[in-house]
């Protein structure tokens, strides 16, 4: 009888132990299927957190005004330049203030020609190029509307380098010898701008990480100190000759248009 009772008690104990183990909820954070999905309130709270670092890559266009436009036309250069740039800054969210700096380059066009030596054993390629390189800092009033729209107004200061360069390539028997010459000038800038950034999408990484992408459009008006606008001129005909010329501009003025993507982290 005792053996029967012992056997029954052993089976009951084994059953209870099995039921206890089966009823436990395993906790393995490495298994996403066992993680509880966040509710709408958690998602809303994550999307409202401050994103202080912001970076931008953009396409830009510089339209010369008044005396600067006349100077480019007298030099035979287009008064409208096209280029790209990068920008980085700090956004004091929830305070609607941002500061940052940027570097860009505008291309004002190029001219080139190719010549062969009298023995036809080598070839010369002569290229002139003209660029503008703005290096600017900004302070920006940048409120946010429901973390979706970011209208802003800004003040800008810095300088722009006007550069004209001649590059000579001597190609002979598969080898290339390169030489260059250039001229440049600098103008100090200040100006104002306004723009609008629109949220494209948010990237949420649990438990609480957020990254945001914005599409940004902007317009600026810049004034500058007096400067000389250089230009490298190629001499026509069967020659490698060139010369540098320049035009004086008392107050360079330019309208800048920009479109790009801002990444907030």
C-alpha positions as CSV (number, residue, x, y, z in Angstrom):
1,X,0.0,0.0,0.0
2,X,2.8,2.3,0.9
3,X,4.5,1.8,-2.4
4,X,1.2,2.7,-4.3
5,X,0.9,5.9,-2.2
6,X,4.5,6.8,-2.8
7,X,4.1,6.3,-6.5
8,X,1.0,8.4,-6.7
9,X,2.7,11.2,-4.7
10,X,5.7,11.1,-7.0
11,X,3.5,11.4,-10.1
12,X,1.5,14.3,-8.6
13,X,4.7,16.1,-7.7
14,X,6.1,15.6,-11.2
15,X,2.8,16.9,-12.8
16,X,2.8,20.0,-10.5
17,X,6.4,20.7,-11.4
18,X,5.7,20.4,-15.1
19,X,2.6,22.7,-14.8
20,X,4.7,25.3,-13.0
21,X,7.4,25.3,-15.7
22,X,4.9,25.4,-18.5
23,X,3.0,28.3,-16.9
24,X,6.1,30.6,-16.7
25,X,6.6,33.3,-19.3
26,X,10.2,33.1,-20.6
27,X,12.1,36.4,-20.7
28,X,14.7,36.4,-23.4
29,X,15.4,40.0,-24.7
30,X,17.4,38.5,-27.6
31,X,14.2,37.1,-29.1
32,X,12.1,39.9,-30.7
33,X,9.0,37.7,-30.7
34,X,9.0,37.9,-26.9
35,X,9.2,41.7,-26.7
36,X,6.1,43.6,-26.2
37,X,5.2,46.0,-29.1
38,X,5.0,49.6,-28.0
39,X,1.6,51.3,-27.9
40,X,0.6,54.5,-29.7
41,X,1.4,56.6,-26.6
42,X,5.0,55.3,-26.5
43,X,5.5,56.0,-30.2
44,X,4.1,59.5,-29.7
45,X,6.5,60.1,-26.8
46,X,9.5,58.9,-28.8
47,X,8.6,61.1,-31.7
48,X,8.4,64.2,-29.5
49,X,11.9,63.8,-28.0
50,X,14.5,66.5,-28.8
51,X,16.9,65.9,-31.7
52,X,19.8,68.3,-31.3
53,X,22.3,67.4,-34.0
54,X,21.4,68.2,-37.6
55,X,23.3,67.7,-40.8
56,X,22.4,68.6,-44.4
57,X,23.5,67.9,-47.9
58,X,22.1,70.2,-50.6
59,X,22.1,71.4,-54.2
60,X,22.5,75.1,-54.5
61,X,22.4,77.9,-57.0
62,X,23.9,81.4,-56.8
63,X,22.4,84.2,-58.9
64,X,24.6,87.3,-59.1
65,X,23.0,90.7,-58.7
66,X,23.8,94.3,-60.0
67,X,27.6,95.0,-60.1
68,X,28.6,91.4,-59.5
69,X,26.4,90.3,-62.4
70,X,27.9,92.9,-64.7
71,X,31.4,91.9,-63.7
72,X,30.8,88.2,-64.6
73,X,29.2,89.2,-68.0
74,X,32.2,91.5,-68.8
75,X,34.6,88.5,-68.0
76,X,32.5,86.3,-70.3
77,X,31.4,84.1,-67.4
78,X,27.8,83.1,-66.6
79,X,26.2,85.2,-63.8
80,X,24.4,82.1,-62.5
81,X,26.5,79.4,-60.8
82,X,25.5,75.9,-59.7
83,X,26.9,73.7,-57.0
84,X,26.5,71.7,-53.8
85,X,27.4,71.9,-50.2
86,X,27.3,70.4,-46.7
87,X,26.1,71.9,-43.4
88,X,26.2,70.9,-39.7
89,X,24.7,72.5,-36.7
90,X,23.2,72.2,-33.2
91,X,19.5,72.7,-32.6
92,X,18.6,73.8,-29.1
93,X,15.1,72.1,-29.2
94,X,12.8,72.8,-27.4
95,X,14.3,76.3,-27.6
96,X,13.6,77.4,-31.2
97,X,17.3,78.3,-31.9
98,X,19.9,76.7,-34.1
99,X,23.5,77.5,-34.9
100,X,25.9,75.9,-37.5
101,X,28.3,76.3,-40.3
102,X,28.6,75.2,-43.9
103,X,30.9,74.7,-46.8
104,X,29.9,74.8,-50.5
105,X,31.2,75.2,-54.0
106,X,29.6,76.9,-57.1
107,X,30.9,76.3,-60.6
108,X,30.9,79.3,-62.9
109,X,31.8,77.3,-66.0
110,X,35.0,76.1,-67.7
111,X,36.8,76.4,-71.0
112,X,39.2,73.9,-72.6
113,X,41.1,73.2,-75.8
114,X,43.3,70.4,-77.0
115,X,46.5,70.8,-79.1
116,X,48.9,68.4,-80.7
117,X,52.7,68.9,-81.0
118,X,54.2,69.4,-84.4
119,X,55.6,65.9,-84.4
120,X,52.1,64.5,-83.3
121,X,53.9,62.4,-80.7
122,X,52.2,64.2,-77.8
123,X,49.0,66.1,-77.0
124,X,48.3,69.1,-74.7
125,X,45.1,69.8,-72.9
126,X,44.5,73.3,-71.5
127,X,41.5,73.9,-69.2
128,X,40.4,77.0,-67.3
129,X,37.8,76.8,-64.5
130,X,36.1,79.3,-62.3
131,X,34.5,78.5,-58.9
132,X,33.1,80.2,-55.8
133,X,33.7,78.6,-52.4
134,X,31.4,80.0,-49.6
135,X,32.4,79.3,-46.0
136,X,29.6,80.6,-43.8
137,X,28.1,80.4,-40.3
138,X,24.5,81.0,-39.4
139,X,22.2,81.6,-36.4
140,X,18.6,80.5,-37.0
141,X,15.2,81.0,-35.3
142,X,13.7,77.6,-36.0
143,X,10.4,76.7,-34.3
144,X,8.7,73.4,-34.9
145,X,5.0,72.7,-35.6
146,X,4.0,69.2,-34.3
147,X,7.5,67.9,-35.2
148,X,6.5,68.0,-38.8
149,X,7.1,71.5,-40.1
150,X,10.2,73.6,-39.4
151,X,9.9,77.2,-40.7
152,X,12.9,79.3,-40.0
153,X,14.6,82.7,-40.5
154,X,18.4,83.1,-40.2
155,X,21.3,85.6,-40.2
156,X,24.5,84.6,-42.0
157,X,28.1,85.7,-41.9
158,X,31.4,84.4,-43.4
159,X,33.4,84.7,-46.6
160,X,33.5,83.5,-50.2
161,X,36.6,82.6,-52.2
162,X,36.5,83.4,-55.9
163,X,39.0,81.2,-57.7
164,X,40.1,80.9,-61.3
165,X,42.5,78.1,-62.3
166,X,44.4,77.0,-65.4
167,X,45.4,73.3,-65.7
168,X,47.8,72.1,-68.4
169,X,48.1,68.4,-69.2
170,X,50.9,67.1,-71.4
171,X,50.1,63.6,-72.6
172,X,52.9,61.6,-74.2
173,X,53.4,57.9,-74.7
174,X,50.7,57.1,-72.1
175,X,52.2,59.4,-69.5
176,X,50.6,62.6,-68.3
177,X,52.4,65.6,-66.8
178,X,50.1,68.1,-65.1
179,X,50.8,71.7,-64.2
180,X,48.5,74.4,-62.9
181,X,48.4,78.1,-62.3
182,X,45.7,80.1,-60.5
183,X,44.4,83.4,-59.2
184,X,42.0,84.1,-56.4
185,X,40.2,86.7,-54.3
186,X,38.1,86.8,-51.2
187,X,35.0,88.8,-50.0
188,X,33.5,88.9,-46.6
189,X,29.8,88.2,-46.5
190,X,26.8,88.9,-44.4
191,X,23.1,88.3,-45.1
192,X,19.7,87.0,-44.2
193,X,17.7,84.0,-45.3
194,X,14.5,82.1,-44.7
195,X,13.3,78.6,-45.4
196,X,11.1,75.7,-44.6
197,X,11.9,72.1,-43.7
198,X,9.3,69.4,-44.0
199,X,9.5,66.0,-42.3
200,X,9.9,63.1,-44.8
201,X,10.0,60.2,-42.3
202,X,11.1,59.1,-38.8
203,X,13.2,56.1,-38.0
204,X,12.5,54.6,-34.6
205,X,14.8,52.0,-33.0
206,X,13.4,50.5,-29.8
207,X,13.5,51.2,-26.9
208,X,13.7,55.0,-27.5
209,X,16.0,55.9,-30.4
210,X,14.8,58.4,-33.0
211,X,16.2,59.8,-36.3
212,X,14.4,62.2,-38.6
213,X,14.8,63.2,-42.2
214,X,13.6,66.5,-43.5
215,X,13.3,68.1,-47.0
216,X,14.6,71.6,-46.9
217,X,14.2,74.6,-49.3
218,X,15.8,78.0,-48.6
219,X,16.6,81.4,-50.1
220,X,19.2,83.9,-49.0
221,X,20.4,87.3,-49.9
222,X,24.1,88.0,-49.3
223,X,26.1,91.2,-49.4
224,X,29.9,91.3,-49.6
225,X,33.0,93.5,-49.2
226,X,34.8,95.0,-52.2
227,X,36.8,92.5,-54.2
228,X,38.3,91.5,-57.6
229,X,36.6,88.8,-59.6
230,X,39.4,86.8,-61.4
231,X,39.1,85.0,-64.7
232,X,41.6,82.8,-66.6
233,X,41.4,83.5,-70.3
234,X,42.7,81.1,-73.0
235,X,44.4,82.6,-76.0
236,X,42.7,81.4,-79.2
237,X,44.6,79.6,-81.9
238,X,47.3,77.0,-82.0
239,X,49.0,78.1,-78.8
240,X,49.2,77.2,-75.1
241,X,49.2,80.9,-74.0
242,X,46.8,82.2,-71.4
243,X,46.4,85.2,-69.1
244,X,44.5,86.3,-66.0
245,X,42.2,89.2,-65.9
246,X,39.8,90.6,-63.2
247,X,36.9,93.0,-62.6
248,X,36.6,95.2,-59.5
249,X,33.3,94.9,-57.6
250,X,32.6,97.3,-54.8
251,X,29.6,95.5,-53.2
252,X,29.1,92.0,-54.4
253,X,25.5,90.8,-53.9
254,X,24.0,87.4,-54.6
255,X,20.7,85.5,-54.2
256,X,21.2,81.9,-53.2
257,X,18.7,79.1,-53.6
258,X,19.0,75.7,-52.0
259,X,17.2,72.4,-51.8
260,X,18.4,69.4,-49.8
261,X,17.9,66.9,-47.0
262,X,18.4,67.5,-43.3
263,X,19.2,64.6,-41.0
264,X,18.3,65.1,-37.3
265,X,19.9,62.9,-34.7
